[in-house]
Amino acid sequence: MTIASAPQHSDLATGRWLTLPLLEQLANTGSEVERALNWAEKGNADYCGRALDRALELLGLTIGDPKNRSRLKELTRVREVLLDYFVGVNEYGSSPAAWHSYFGAYGMAVALQRQARPASHIEARGSQCT
């Protein structure tokens, strides 16, 4: 893990992150965790650390979001266990499968919400395929 001096997600850090619902915040964080897991599996510690830094940055923004105050216990525990898994001794016994399951649920929830949204905004623009 490296210590990033500037935000990796500068557009999100300047306020856009706060406009996202918690499900989307955790789905995006999960994407970075997935990248870290993939790089760890490939044995690339540098890229794994960079992805972990980005995940921790997003998780920190999520923890700092006032609308998530009721979830602080869970969010801070996720950060603790994530750090334990990647840079600690894995005292909690985490596994890639557990991380896929935890963050995958948020990704699936966001995908299902997007699928359920009406397509009226697409029709208003007209067909792009003709």
C-alpha positions in Angstrom: 0.0 0.0 0.0 1.3 3.4 -0.9 0.4 6.7 0.7 -1.2 8.9 -1.9 -0.6 12.7 -1.4 -3.4 13.9 -3.7 -6.8 12.4 -4.2 -6.9 9.7 -6.9 -10.6 10.5 -7.6 -10.3 14.3 -7.5 -13.7 14.9 -9.1 -15.4 12.7 -6.5 -13.4 14.1 -3.6 -14.5 17.7 -4.4 -18.2 16.8 -3.7 -19.6 14.6 -6.4 -19.3 11.6 -4.2 -21.7 13.1 -1.8 -24.4 13.1 -4.5 -24.2 9.3 -4.9 -26.5 7.0 -2.9 -24.7 4.6 -0.5 -25.3 1.6 -2.8 -23.4 3.3 -5.6 -20.7 4.5 -3.3 -20.1 0.9 -2.1 -20.4 -0.6 -5.6 -17.7 1.8 -6.8 -15.5 1.0 -3.8 -16.0 -2.6 -4.5 -14.7 -2.2 -8.1 -11.4 -1.0 -6.7 -11.4 -3.9 -4.2 -11.9 -6.3 -7.1 -9.0 -4.7 -8.9 -6.8 -5.1 -5.8 -7.8 -8.7 -5.5 -7.1 -9.4 -9.1 -3.6 -7.8 -8.9 -2.8 -9.6 -5.7 -3.7 -12.9 -7.4 -1.4 -12.0 -10.3 1.4 -11.3 -7.8 1.6 -7.6 -8.7 2.0 -5.9 -5.3 2.4 -2.4 -6.8 -0.8 -2.4 -8.7 -2.6 -4.2 -5.9 -1.5 -1.4 -3.5 -2.6 1.3 -5.9 -6.0 -0.2 -6.2 -6.2 -0.7 -2.5 -5.3 3.0 -2.0 -8.2 4.0 -4.4 -10.6 1.7 -2.5 -9.6 3.2 0.8 -10.0 6.7 -0.6 -13.5 5.9 -1.7 -14.3 4.2 1.5 -13.0 7.2 3.4 -15.3 9.5 1.3 -18.2 7.2 2.1 -17.4 7.2 5.8 -17.2 11.0 5.7 -20.6 11.4 3.9 -23.1 12.8 6.4 -26.0 10.8 5.0 -24.2 7.6 6.0 -23.9 8.4 9.7 -26.2 5.5 10.6 -23.9 3.1 8.9 -20.6 4.3 10.4 -20.1 1.1 12.5 -20.3 -1.1 9.4 -18.3 1.2 7.2 -15.4 1.6 9.6 -15.4 -2.2 10.3 -15.2 -2.8 6.5 -12.2 -0.5 6.4 -10.6 -2.3 9.4 -11.1 -5.8 7.9 -10.0 -4.7 4.4 -6.7 -3.4 5.8 -6.3 -6.5 7.9 -6.8 -8.6 4.8 -4.4 -6.7 2.5 -1.7 -5.4 4.8 -2.3 -7.1 8.1 -2.2 -10.7 9.3 -5.8 -11.5 8.2 -6.8 -11.9 11.8 -10.5 -11.9 10.7 -10.0 -14.7 8.2 -11.2 -12.8 5.1 -11.0 -14.3 1.7 -11.4 -13.1 -1.9 -14.7 -15.0 -2.0 -16.0 -13.1 1.0 -15.0 -9.7 -0.5 -16.6 -10.7 -3.8 -19.8 -11.6 -2.0 -19.9 -8.4 0.2 -19.2 -5.9 -2.5 -20.8 -7.9 -5.3 -24.2 -7.5 -3.6 -23.9 -3.7 -3.9 -22.9 -3.9 -7.5 -25.8 -6.2 -8.2 -28.2 -3.9 -6.4 -27.1 -0.9 -8.5 -27.4 -2.9 -11.7 -30.9 -3.9 -10.8 -31.9 -0.4 -9.9 -30.6 0.9 -13.2 -32.4 -1.9 -15.1 -35.7 -1.0 -13.4 -35.5 2.7 -14.3 -37.8 3.8 -17.1 -36.1 4.3 -20.5 -38.0 7.6 -21.2 -34.7 9.6 -21.2 -33.5 7.5 -24.1 -36.6 7.9 -26.2 -36.5 11.7 -25.7 -33.2 11.9 -27.5 -34.3 10.0 -30.5 -32.8 6.9 -32.1 -29.0 6.9 -32.4 -29.0 3.7 -34.5 -30.7 4.9 -37.7 
